[in-house]
Amino acid sequence: MISVRSFERSHELHDRAVEFAPGGVHSNVRLGTPKVFFERGKGAWLWDVDGNDYVDYLLGQGPMFLGHAPDDINQAVADAVSRGMVFGAQHPLEVEAGHKVLHQLGWAERLRFGVSGTESVQGALRLARAATGKTKFVRFEGHYHGWLDNVLVTVKDHEARVASEGQMASHVSDSIMLPWNNIEAVEATLASSADEIAAIIMEPIMFNTGSIAPRLGYLERVRELCDAHNIVLIFDEVISGFRVGPQGATGIVGVTPDLATFGKAIAGGWPVSAIAGRADLMDLFGAGVVNHSGTFNSSVMSAAAVSATMDRLAVSPPYASIREHGGALMEGIEELGRRHGLPLRVQGLPMAFHVSLGEDPEPFTDFEGLNRRDLPGYQALAKQFGDDGVWVAGRGIWYVSAEHGAAELDETLSRLDFTLGRQ
Ligand SMILES: Cc1ncc(COP(=O)(O)O)c(C=O)c1O
């Protein structure tokens, strides 16, 4: 029996936070999430300041792929930082970490570390412009590439607009927004504008909107078109990298990009990102022709975290257990929906699947399909899941970690059952 929980101390902390932090948060993504303050996390679990526990499927928006506070990663970081943290120069651990990442990926020849996915995406776009001498880039509806001016947009009726006050229309005039998984749209755009297009950037599996795989042959054709038109193909693997498999989405889809960006799961929860890719492109950084900088890039702690994460993925890859737990959970959620007469729809890959509310039982296959779901209804439900101890994102994505097992599955389904019984 799950009792109704109290959030008194969280509310007090929120009241104090709003006195200095706009909205009481430090990332606008969190404005829409319940104002719970967490005291600690371990494995698949979180505990808030009121003593409530949660099975966590938000996982910090993805980074806690190995579970919260992974002992091996944190010990490696603690050992390393006892000898220094940031040198403004090179150190042996960054060489070790870089080699391990490239070894794990298999296809990339060079790599630069950064701190956030957002900035690594910018680095990749800059490289593409420099290498091709062209300015525009093609991107896709429902894909997210960070919060900076040239990539932050909202899309309505296939039209992209700036998403924030303070952005200028000119900021997005160099991007061409297309529906994803629609090869005709790419072909038509390249037929008219290939000589202006430096890059095509996409999530190779679209996790930000629905956990949707590319259609058969889609990426292969995009690859061909990029080769034919001197366009740099960038896979934004900030979510998929190291999460969907040791080689990220690239290893699953079987198409190799020219550049890829990584973040989130690359470092067991530590703030690290990376750009990886073809030597001839990446070496423009090394030649000093294209600038890529950052005080904290390849800090001791980030290199130690990446290195230890790569060791874990090599020695005891968690993918089979994540697939098992995620798959069982997906089935369990659907079954609960049926039992409670709620149109809960579950789709995608077990490592990061998508849950929505909607009458249509068919998985949606694009951004428009997502918009036909009952998004406010699901967001309200996700909040109730959180209130009852299952911590999930309001936008529908459920991240599964290496630490989710049979006990978490049972507990999660019983808590969801309780919430759905209250509808
Ligand atoms: C695919 C993708 N690219 C880029 C980013 C931006 O990464 P960060 O939030 O680390 O800046 C995100 C964040 O969710 C993402 O999902």
The ligand as a Gaussian input file, in Angstrom:
#p B3LYP/6-31G(d) Opt

LIG

0 1
 C       20.031000      15.181000     -28.879000
 C       20.504000      16.278000     -27.970000
 N       21.444000      17.119000     -28.398000
 C       21.928000      18.098000     -27.612000
 C       21.447000      18.279000     -26.334000
 C       21.984000      19.365000     -25.466000
 O       22.802000      18.813000     -24.485000
 P       23.092000      19.596000     -23.105000
 O       21.801000      19.696000     -22.385000
 O       24.125000      18.757000     -22.435000
 O       23.628000      20.936000     -23.493000
 C       20.451000      17.419000     -25.847000
 C       19.916000      17.577000     -24.489000
 O       18.972000      16.948000     -24.076000
 C       19.964000      16.406000     -26.694000
 O       18.988000      15.561000     -26.291000

